[in-house]
């Protein structure tokens, strides 16, 4: 084993400091509690609306404020991330795209639409992540071009892109959830658990959420067609929509998905519960994207596994020199970036059937 390689591995291993904020100390727990309280106040209080109304006279609300704070966090975290990883062209480009997507698609355009008095639309979020964008009673209230965009991207374009390029095109380049995780949340990526128990839970939880999303969508579509004639079914549909909104939209995606950064890593929502990640992951498994490894170069330093935000034991594949595709992999490329020997490489290649 080369002494230079070992030294570089140790240096990369110090990429994150040992501060208590980044390693589940009391500052980390305090921040998690603050974030939980923030989300509860955001969802169930009119405090932020009372702050916004006198300033914008009803043309902006608490969600405008939240979008602004969210965007600032992505930009600030993105700049810090780029400065830390300025030797990686891939990480610079990827993070820049994340920042632009958040600013333009997830904040500026929806806010501008709202300021004009029209219904806002977040172009970087699609079904099943933004589940209501295929609810007929919601999506058909938008102009025809937006309806066409939502159906085309959700059902055709995104699945095709996931097949050819892997889910990374969305989860690590466009999605605001992944964007916040890879920028503001980056200092906690190493906290992602790598145990088999977590992996087994992940398989059950994320696909259960996808099934729930499919069920909720189907119920809303049926209700759109027959709800007027069957009041009891309409009541059931409303309950399903409400439960999904609270459990998945508020608790898992909002509060738990962000508030648990300092305690469980940055991809709690993406790894365990996101229906979009589940759907694109299933497609990725049969698609062209994979991570190639050169086992003869591996020095078993463990950096790749340590910094995998999705809890994948990358080192186990690298030591065997085994190319692999995992449904949970978001293709952030950090495993390849922190490898001191260049063992790993993200590749897109048609798989040969044996």
C-alpha positions as CSV (number, residue, x, y, z in Angstrom):
1,X,0.0,0.0,0.0
2,X,1.4,3.3,-1.0
3,X,2.3,5.7,1.9
4,X,1.2,8.6,-0.3
5,X,-2.2,7.0,-0.9
6,X,-2.6,6.3,2.8
7,X,-1.7,9.9,3.7
8,X,-4.2,11.2,1.2
9,X,-6.9,8.9,2.5
10,X,-6.3,10.2,6.0
11,X,-6.5,13.8,4.7
12,X,-9.8,13.1,3.0
13,X,-11.0,11.4,6.1
14,X,-10.7,14.7,7.8
15,X,-13.0,16.4,5.2
16,X,-15.5,16.8,8.0
17,X,-14.4,18.2,11.3
18,X,-15.0,16.4,14.6
19,X,-17.1,19.2,16.0
20,X,-20.1,18.2,18.2
21,X,-22.4,20.0,15.8
22,X,-21.4,17.6,13.0
23,X,-21.2,14.5,15.2
24,X,-24.5,14.3,17.2
25,X,-23.3,16.5,20.1
26,X,-25.6,18.8,22.0
27,X,-25.4,21.6,19.3
28,X,-26.7,19.0,16.8
29,X,-29.6,18.0,19.0
30,X,-30.4,21.6,19.7
31,X,-30.5,22.4,16.0
32,X,-32.7,19.4,15.3
33,X,-35.2,20.6,18.0
34,X,-35.1,24.2,16.5
35,X,-35.9,22.8,13.1
36,X,-38.8,20.6,14.4
37,X,-40.3,23.7,16.1
38,X,-39.8,25.7,13.0
39,X,-41.8,23.2,10.8
40,X,-44.6,22.9,13.4
41,X,-45.0,26.7,13.5
42,X,-44.8,26.9,9.7
43,X,-47.5,24.3,9.1
44,X,-49.8,25.0,12.0
45,X,-49.5,28.6,12.8
46,X,-50.3,31.9,11.1
47,X,-47.3,33.6,12.6
48,X,-45.4,33.8,9.3
49,X,-48.5,34.9,7.4
50,X,-48.9,37.8,9.8
51,X,-45.3,38.8,9.2
52,X,-45.7,38.7,5.4
53,X,-49.2,40.3,4.9
54,X,-48.3,43.9,5.9
55,X,-45.3,43.8,3.6
56,X,-46.7,42.2,0.5
57,X,-50.4,42.9,0.9
58,X,-51.6,39.3,0.4
59,X,-49.4,38.6,-2.7
60,X,-46.9,36.6,-0.6
61,X,-47.5,34.2,2.3
62,X,-45.6,32.0,4.7
63,X,-44.7,29.6,1.8
64,X,-43.0,32.5,0.0
65,X,-41.0,33.2,3.1
66,X,-40.2,29.5,3.5
67,X,-39.1,29.3,-0.2
68,X,-36.8,32.3,0.3
69,X,-35.2,30.8,3.4
70,X,-34.9,27.4,1.6
71,X,-33.2,29.0,-1.4
72,X,-30.8,31.0,0.8
73,X,-29.8,27.8,2.5
74,X,-29.2,26.0,-0.8
75,X,-27.1,28.9,-2.1
76,X,-25.1,29.4,1.0
77,X,-24.5,25.7,1.4
78,X,-23.7,25.3,-2.3
79,X,-21.0,28.0,-2.2
80,X,-19.4,26.4,0.9
81,X,-19.6,23.0,-0.8
82,X,-18.0,24.2,-4.0
83,X,-15.2,25.8,-2.1
84,X,-14.5,22.6,-0.3
85,X,-14.6,20.5,-3.4
86,X,-13.1,22.9,-5.9
87,X,-10.8,20.2,-7.4
88,X,-13.8,18.2,-8.7
89,X,-15.2,19.6,-11.9
90,X,-18.2,17.2,-11.6
91,X,-19.1,18.5,-8.1
92,X,-18.8,22.1,-9.2
93,X,-21.1,21.6,-12.2
94,X,-23.6,19.5,-10.3
95,X,-23.8,21.9,-7.4
96,X,-24.1,24.9,-9.7
97,X,-27.1,23.2,-11.5
98,X,-28.7,22.4,-8.2
99,X,-28.4,26.1,-7.1
100,X,-29.8,27.4,-10.4
101,X,-32.7,24.9,-10.4
102,X,-33.7,26.0,-6.9
103,X,-33.4,29.7,-7.7
104,X,-35.2,29.6,-11.0
105,X,-37.6,26.6,-11.1
106,X,-38.5,26.3,-7.4
107,X,-38.4,29.9,-6.2
108,X,-38.3,32.7,-8.8
109,X,-40.9,31.4,-11.3
110,X,-43.5,30.2,-8.7
111,X,-43.1,33.5,-6.7
112,X,-43.4,35.6,-9.9
113,X,-46.6,33.7,-10.8
114,X,-48.0,34.3,-7.4
115,X,-47.1,38.0,-7.6
116,X,-49.0,38.2,-10.8
117,X,-52.1,36.8,-9.1
118,X,-52.0,33.4,-10.8
119,X,-51.6,30.0,-9.3
120,X,-48.0,29.0,-8.7
121,X,-46.4,25.9,-10.2
122,X,-43.0,24.4,-9.1
123,X,-41.4,23.2,-12.3
124,X,-38.7,21.2,-10.5
125,X,-41.2,19.1,-8.6
126,X,-43.3,16.4,-10.3
127,X,-45.5,13.5,-9.4
128,X,-45.1,11.4,-7.3
129,X,-42.9,13.7,-5.2
130,X,-45.4,16.5,-5.7
131,X,-48.3,14.1,-5.7
132,X,-51.1,16.6,-6.3
133,X,-49.6,17.4,-9.7
134,X,-51.5,14.4,-11.0
135,X,-54.6,14.9,-8.9
136,X,-57.2,15.8,-11.6
137,X,-58.9,18.3,-9.3
138,X,-55.5,20.1,-8.9
139,X,-53.6,19.8,-12.2
140,X,-56.6,20.6,-14.4
141,X,-57.0,23.9,-12.7
142,X,-53.7,25.0,-14.5
143,X,-53.4,26.2,-18.1
144,X,-53.1,23.5,-20.7
145,X,-49.3,23.9,-21.3
146,X,-48.6,23.2,-17.6
147,X,-51.0,20.2,-17.6
148,X,-49.2,18.8,-20.6
149,X,-45.8,19.5,-19.0
150,X,-46.8,17.7,-15.7
151,X,-48.1,14.6,-17.5
152,X,-45.3,14.4,-20.0
153,X,-42.4,14.8,-17.5
154,X,-43.9,12.7,-14.8
155,X,-45.0,9.7,-16.9
156,X,-42.6,9.7,-19.9
157,X,-39.6,12.0,-19.8
158,X,-38.3,11.4,-16.3
159,X,-38.7,7.6,-16.4
160,X,-36.7,7.5,-19.7
161,X,-34.0,9.8,-18.3
162,X,-33.8,7.5,-15.2
163,X,-33.3,4.5,-17.5
164,X,-30.5,6.0,-19.5
165,X,-28.8,8.2,-16.9
166,X,-29.9,6.9,-13.5
167,X,-31.9,8.7,-10.9
168,X,-29.0,11.1,-10.3
169,X,-30.2,13.4,-13.1
170,X,-33.1,14.3,-10.8
171,X,-32.1,13.4,-7.2
172,X,-28.7,15.0,-7.4
173,X,-29.1,17.7,-10.1
174,X,-32.6,19.1,-10.0
175,X,-34.7,18.1,-6.9
176,X,-34.9,20.7,-4.2
177,X,-34.9,18.0,-1.5
178,X,-31.7,16.6,-2.7
179,X,-30.4,20.1,-3.4
180,X,-30.8,21.1,0.2
181,X,-29.3,17.8,1.4
182,X,-26.2,18.2,-0.8
183,X,-25.6,21.8,0.1
184,X,-26.8,23.0,3.5
185,X,-26.9,19.4,4.7
186,X,-23.5,18.3,3.4
187,X,-21.6,18.5,6.7
188,X,-23.8,15.7,8.1
189,X,-23.7,13.3,5.1
190,X,-21.3,11.0,7.0
191,X,-24.0,10.3,9.7
192,X,-26.0,8.0,7.3
193,X,-26.2,4.6,8.9
194,X,-24.7,1.7,6.9
195,X,-26.2,-1.2,8.8
196,X,-28.1,-4.1,7.2
197,X,-31.0,-3.4,9.5
198,X,-31.3,0.2,8.1
199,X,-31.1,-1.2,4.5
200,X,-33.9,-3.7,5.2
201,X,-36.0,-0.9,6.7
202,X,-35.2,1.3,3.7
203,X,-36.5,-1.3,1.2
204,X,-39.8,-1.7,3.1
205,X,-40.4,2.0,4.0
206,X,-39.6,3.6,0.6
207,X,-41.6,1.2,-1.4
208,X,-44.5,1.4,1.0
209,X,-44.6,5.2,0.5
210,X,-44.6,4.7,-3.2
211,X,-47.5,2.3,-2.9
212,X,-49.3,4.8,-0.7
213,X,-48.7,7.5,-3.3
214,X,-50.0,5.3,-6.1
215,X,-53.1,4.5,-4.0
216,X,-53.8,8.1,-3.1
217,X,-53.4,9.1,-6.8
218,X,-55.8,6.4,-7.9
219,X,-58.3,7.3,-5.3
220,X,-58.3,11.0,-6.3
221,X,-58.6,10.1,-10.0
222,X,-61.6,7.8,-9.3
223,X,-63.1,10.5,-7.1
224,X,-62.8,13.0,-9.9
225,X,-64.8,10.8,-12.1
226,X,-67.5,9.5,-9.7
227,X,-67.3,11.6,-6.5
228,X,-70.3,13.7,-7.3
229,X,-72.5,10.6,-7.4
230,X,-70.9,8.8,-4.5
231,X,-70.6,11.2,-1.5
232,X,-69.2,8.5,0.8
233,X,-66.4,7.8,-1.7
234,X,-65.7,11.5,-2.0
235,X,-65.4,11.7,1.8
236,X,-63.0,8.7,1.8
237,X,-60.9,10.4,-0.9
238,X,-60.6,13.5,1.2
239,X,-59.5,11.5,4.2
240,X,-56.8,9.7,2.1
241,X,-55.6,13.0,0.7
242,X,-55.4,14.5,4.2
243,X,-53.6,11.5,5.7
244,X,-51.1,11.4,2.9
245,X,-50.5,15.2,3.2
246,X,-49.9,15.0,6.9
247,X,-47.9,11.8,7.1
248,X,-45.8,12.1,4.0
249,X,-46.0,15.8,3.1
250,X,-45.6,17.3,6.6
251,X,-44.1,14.7,8.9
252,X,-41.7,12.7,6.6
253,X,-40.8,15.1,3.9
254,X,-40.9,18.3,5.8
255,X,-40.1,18.0,9.5
256,X,-38.3,14.6,9.7
257,X,-36.7,15.0,6.3
258,X,-34.8,18.2,7.2
259,X,-34.8,18.3,11.0
260,X,-33.0,15.0,11.3
261,X,-30.0,16.2,9.2
262,X,-27.8,16.8,12.3
263,X,-28.7,13.3,13.8
264,X,-29.2,10.8,11.0
265,X,-27.6,12.4,7.9
266,X,-28.9,14.3,5.0
267,X,-31.0,11.9,3.0
268,X,-33.5,10.5,5.6
269,X,-36.4,11.5,3.3
270,X,-34.7,10.6,0.0
271,X,-33.4,7.3,1.3
272,X,-36.3,6.0,3.4
273,X,-39.5,7.6,2.2
274,X,-39.4,9.6,-1.1
275,X,-41.8,8.0,-3.7
276,X,-40.0,9.7,-6.5
277,X,-36.7,8.2,-5.4
278,X,-38.4,4.8,-5.1
279,X,-39.9,4.9,-8.6
280,X,-36.7,6.2,-10.3
281,X,-34.6,3.7,-8.3
282,X,-36.6,0.8,-9.6
283,X,-36.0,2.1,-13.2
284,X,-32.3,2.7,-12.4
285,X,-31.9,-1.0,-11.4
286,X,-32.6,-2.1,-15.0
287,X,-31.1,1.0,-16.7
288,X,-27.6,1.9,-17.9
289,X,-26.2,3.8,-14.9
290,X,-23.7,2.0,-12.7
291,X,-20.6,2.6,-10.6
292,X,-17.5,0.9,-11.9
293,X,-14.7,-0.1,-9.7
294,X,-11.1,-1.2,-10.1
295,X,-10.6,-3.5,-7.1
296,X,-6.8,-4.0,-7.6
297,X,-6.3,-0.3,-6.7
298,X,-8.5,-0.3,-3.6
299,X,-6.6,0.3,-0.3
300,X,-9.7,-0.3,1.9
301,X,-9.5,3.2,3.4
302,X,-13.3,3.3,3.7
303,X,-13.8,6.9,2.6
304,X,-16.3,5.9,-0.1
305,X,-18.6,4.2,2.4
306,X,-18.1,6.8,5.1
307,X,-19.2,9.7,2.8
308,X,-22.0,7.8,1.1
309,X,-25.1,9.8,2.1
310,X,-27.4,6.9,1.1
311,X,-25.8,4.4,3.5
312,X,-24.3,2.1,0.8
313,X,-21.3,0.1,1.8
314,X,-19.4,1.1,-1.3
315,X,-16.1,-0.3,0.0
316,X,-17.4,-3.8,-0.1
317,X,-18.0,-3.5,-3.9
318,X,-14.7,-1.6,-4.4
319,X,-12.6,-4.3,-2.7
320,X,-14.1,-6.9,-5.0
321,X,-13.6,-4.8,-8.1
322,X,-17.3,-5.2,-8.7
323,X,-19.4,-2.8,-10.8
324,X,-22.7,-2.2,-9.2
325,X,-26.1,-0.5,-9.4
326,X,-28.1,0.2,-6.3
327,X,-31.6,1.5,-6.5
328,X,-30.9,3.9,-3.6
329,X,-27.8,5.5,-5.2
330,X,-28.4,9.1,-6.2
331,X,-25.1,9.4,-8.2
332,X,-23.8,12.3,-6.2
333,X,-20.3,11.1,-7.0
334,X,-18.8,11.8,-3.6
335,X,-17.5,8.2,-3.3
336,X,-15.4,8.7,-6.4
337,X,-14.3,12.2,-5.3
338,X,-13.0,11.1,-1.9
339,X,-11.3,8.0,-3.2
340,X,-7.5,8.6,-3.0
341,X,-6.7,6.0,-5.7
342,X,-9.4,6.7,-8.3
343,X,-11.0,3.3,-7.9
344,X,-14.5,4.4,-8.5
345,X,-16.1,5.9,-11.6
346,X,-19.7,6.8,-12.4
347,X,-20.6,5.3,-15.8
348,X,-23.5,5.1,-18.2
349,X,-23.3,2.0,-20.4
350,X,-25.7,-0.5,-21.8
351,X,-25.7,-3.6,-19.7
352,X,-25.0,-6.9,-21.4
353,X,-27.3,-9.8,-20.5
354,X,-25.5,-13.0,-19.7
